[in-house]
Amino acid sequence: MSFYGVVLEGGCRLEIDQHEPQILRAGDFILIPAAYRFSLTSLTPPPSPALETIPVQLAEGHFRLGALDKPAQMQALIGHCASGSTNASLLASLLPAFVVVRNQPRLATFVGLLKEEAQADRAGKSFVLARMVELLFIEAIRSSGTLATPGLMRGLSDPRVAQAIRLLHQAPARRWTVNALAADCALSRSTLFERFTDLTGMTPMGYLLGWRMTLAMQWLSETGISIADIAERIGYGSASAFSVAFTRYTGISPGKYARQRAALNVSRPALT
């Protein structure tokens, strides 16, 4: 689950586990790519222990926190989304824990357009919303200057590391080693390992494992592809070796994962 929002008026204090608090003011945009624990409070620290406040719905999609007889200290437009993609967890792990963009009106406009589209009843709504959220994420990352943080986008900004990532994506079944990957990228083993790890936050083989498991989850979600075929496609010598690796990575066996996805696909209503 990803959260995003923009402060329309006033200000608030954002606290995310294991990170310094952030002060958000009117015009500031926040993106939290994965469901970290976080809280939004007033600029003045709440009493300890903080009082539990139950949101009051004032209108469709409009909620009020705090005393109704006092002026609001902050107004914000907040949204959330969930990805059905099998590589969502891998991508989230390569993004910053959160992104704050200060005083960028176009992001506020974008969030407003998302709200309008979500509330409308128009043909192709799901497709349009998915593309709009993708563009919002890209624009937020571009505007924030967070390319200097470990992550996929910073890795792609380096030509040699981008080449390494591209090679791993193109040939997941190859029996890769760091030496072989470095040779294909015209780098020494130590240089590639250091640059790849510093830029993406993952080792080359760690990234390869994540990519292989992402492909496996995608293919397990489809019918007609056996576990043995998937194992061969992503470079495992046997179905049993793949099953051990998949179970260690996801916590469940490939067969159980496939059954869960099949049940989910059956229960999911068709788009109209």
C-alpha positions in Angstrom: 0.0 0.0 0.0 1.3 3.4 -1.0 0.2 6.8 0.5 0.5 10.2 -1.0 -0.9 13.7 -0.2 -0.5 17.4 -0.4 -1.0 20.0 2.3 -3.6 22.6 1.2 -3.6 24.9 4.2 -1.8 25.2 7.5 0.8 22.6 8.5 1.5 19.3 10.3 4.2 17.1 11.6 4.9 13.8 9.9 6.6 11.0 11.8 7.7 7.8 10.2 9.3 4.9 12.1 13.1 5.2 12.3 13.2 8.6 10.5 13.5 12.2 11.6 10.1 14.0 11.9 9.2 16.2 8.9 7.3 19.5 9.1 4.9 19.8 6.2 3.3 23.2 5.2 0.9 24.4 2.6 2.1 23.3 -0.9 4.2 20.4 0.4 3.8 17.0 -1.1 4.5 13.6 0.6 4.8 10.2 -1.0 5.3 7.0 1.1 5.8 4.2 -1.4 5.4 1.3 1.1 3.2 0.9 4.1 5.6 2.1 6.8 4.1 3.1 10.1 3.6 6.8 10.2 1.5 9.5 11.9 0.4 13.0 11.1 -0.1 15.4 14.1 -0.4 19.1 14.7 2.7 21.3 14.6 2.4 21.5 18.4 3.3 18.1 19.8 0.1 16.3 21.2 -0.2 15.6 24.9 1.4 12.4 26.2 -0.3 10.0 26.0 -1.9 11.3 22.9 -5.7 11.3 22.8 -7.3 8.9 20.3 -9.3 10.8 17.7 -11.9 9.2 15.6 -12.4 10.7 12.1 -15.8 12.3 11.5 -17.1 12.1 7.9 -18.4 15.4 6.8 -19.1 14.5 3.2 -18.1 11.8 0.7 -14.4 11.5 1.0 -14.2 14.4 3.4 -13.1 13.7 7.0 -12.5 15.9 10.0 -10.0 15.1 12.9 -10.3 16.9 16.1 -12.8 19.2 17.7 -15.6 20.2 15.3 -16.2 23.5 17.1 -12.7 24.8 16.5 -11.0 26.0 13.2 -8.9 23.3 11.4 -5.1 23.7 11.8 -4.5 21.9 8.6 -6.3 20.8 5.5 -4.8 18.1 3.2 -5.8 16.0 0.3 -4.6 12.4 0.9 -4.9 9.3 -1.2 -3.6 5.7 -1.2 -3.2 3.0 -3.8 -2.3 -0.7 -3.9 -0.4 -2.4 -6.7 -1.4 -5.8 -8.0 2.0 -6.2 -9.7 4.1 -9.2 -8.5 7.2 -6.9 -8.5 5.7 -4.3 -6.2 7.7 -5.3 -3.2 11.0 -5.3 -5.2 10.4 -1.8 -6.6 9.3 -0.5 -3.2 12.5 -1.8 -1.6 14.5 0.2 -4.2 12.7 3.5 -3.5 13.2 5.9 -0.6 11.1 5.3 2.5 9.4 8.6 1.8 9.6 11.5 -0.5 8.9 15.1 0.5 8.6 17.8 -2.3 8.4 21.3 -1.0 6.1 23.9 -2.6 5.5 22.3 -6.1 2.0 23.5 -7.2 2.0 21.0 -10.1 2.0 18.0 -7.7 -0.9 19.5 -5.8 -2.7 19.9 -9.2 -1.9 16.3 -10.1 -3.3 15.0 -6.8 -6.5 17.1 -7.4 -6.9 15.5 -10.8 -6.5 12.1 -9.3 -9.3 12.8 -6.9 -11.5 14.0 -9.7 -10.9 10.9 -11.8 -11.4 8.6 -8.8 -14.8 10.2 -8.0 -15.9 10.2 -11.7 -17.8 7.5 -13.4 -16.2 7.4 -16.8 -15.1 4.6 -19.2 -11.6 3.3 -18.7 -11.4 4.7 -15.2 -9.1 2.0 -13.8 -6.7 2.3 -16.6 -6.5 6.1 -16.4 -6.0 6.0 -12.6 -3.2 3.5 -12.9 -1.3 5.6 -15.4 -1.9 8.8 -13.4 -0.5 7.2 -10.3 2.6 6.0 -12.2 3.1 9.6 -13.5 2.6 11.0 -10.0 5.3 8.7 -8.6 7.7 9.5 -11.4 7.2 13.3 -11.1 7.5 13.1 -7.3 10.9 11.3 -7.5 12.1 13.6 -10.2 11.1 16.8 -8.3 12.5 15.6 -4.9 16.1 15.2 -6.0 16.2 11.8 -4.3 18.2 10.3 -7.1 21.1 10.6 -4.6 19.6 8.0 -2.4 20.1 4.3 -2.9 17.5 2.9 -5.2 16.6 1.7 -8.6 16.4 5.1 -10.2 19.9 6.1 -9.0 21.2 2.8 -10.3 19.6 3.5 -13.7 21.3 6.9 -13.8 24.7 5.2 -13.9 25.4 3.8 -17.4 27.4 0.8 -16.2 25.0 -0.2 -13.4 22.1 0.4 -15.7 23.7 -2.0 -18.2 24.2 -4.6 -15.4 20.5 -4.3 -14.5 19.5 -4.6 -18.1 21.6 -7.7 -18.6 20.1 -9.4 -15.5 16.6 -8.6 -16.7 17.3 -9.9 -20.3 18.8 -13.2 -19.2 17.6 -14.3 -15.8 18.3 -18.0 -16.7 22.0 -17.4 -17.2 24.3 -18.8 -14.6 25.4 -15.3 -13.5 28.4 -14.5 -11.3 29.6 -11.1 -10.3 32.7 -11.8 -12.4 30.7 -12.6 -15.5 28.5 -9.6 -15.0 31.4 -7.3 -14.5 33.2 -8.5 -17.6 30.0 -7.8 -19.7 30.0 -4.3 -18.3 33.7 -3.7 -18.9 34.4 -3.2 -15.2 36.4 -5.0 -12.6 34.5 -7.3 -10.2 35.2 -5.0 -7.2 34.3 -1.9 -9.0 30.9 -3.3 -10.3 30.1 -4.8 -6.9 30.8 -1.5 -5.1 29.0 0.8 -7.5 26.0 -1.5 -7.9 25.6 -1.9 -4.1 26.1 1.8 -3.3 23.6 2.9 -5.9 20.8 0.4 -5.6 21.3 -0.7 -2.0 21.4 -4.3 -3.1 24.3 -6.6 -4.2 24.2 -7.7 -7.9 23.3 -11.3 -6.9 20.7 -10.0 -4.4 19.1 -8.0 -7.1 19.1 -11.0 -9.4 17.4 -13.1 -6.8 14.7 -10.5 -6.4 14.2 -10.3 -10.2 14.0 -14.0 -10.6 11.5 -14.3 -7.8 9.4 -11.5 -9.3 9.3 -13.3 -12.6 8.4 -16.5 -10.8 5.5 -14.9 -9.0 4.3 -13.5 -12.3 4.4 -16.8 -14.0 2.9 -18.7 -11.1 -0.1 -16.3 -11.4 -0.7 -17.6 -14.9 -2.2 -20.9 -15.8 -0.4 -23.6 -17.8 3.1 -23.0 -16.7 4.6 -25.7 -14.6 6.9 -25.2 -11.6 9.6 -27.1 -13.5 9.3 -24.8 -16.5 9.5 -21.7 -14.3 12.6 -23.1 -12.6 14.3 -23.6 -15.9 13.3 -20.1 -17.2 15.0 -18.3 -14.2 18.1 -20.4 -14.0 17.5 -23.1 -11.5 18.7 -26.6 -12.2 15.7 -28.4 -10.7 12.2 -27.7 -9.5 13.2 -28.7 -6.0 16.1 -26.1 -5.9 13.7 -23.4 -7.2 11.0 -24.4 -4.6 13.5 -24.1 -1.8 14.7 -20.7 -3.0 11.1 -19.4 -3.6 9.9 -20.6 -0.1 12.9 -19.0 1.6 12.2 -15.7 -0.3 8.4 -15.5 0.1 7.7 -17.7 3.1 5.3 -20.0 1.1 5.9 -22.7 -1.5 5.4 -22.1 -5.2 2.4 -24.4 -5.3 0.6 -22.6 -2.5 1.4 -19.2 -4.0 -0.1 -20.4 -7.3 -3.3 -21.6 -5.6 -3.7 -18.4 -3.7 -3.3 -16.3 -6.9 -5.7 -18.5 -8.7 -8.3 -18.1 -5.9 -7.8 -14.3 -6.0 -8.2 -14.1 -9.7 -11.5 -16.1 -9.5 -12.9 -13.9 -6.8 -11.8 -10.6 -8.4 -14.8 -9.0 -10.3 -14.3 -8.2 -13.9 -13.9 -4.6 -15.0 -16.9 -3.0 -16.7 
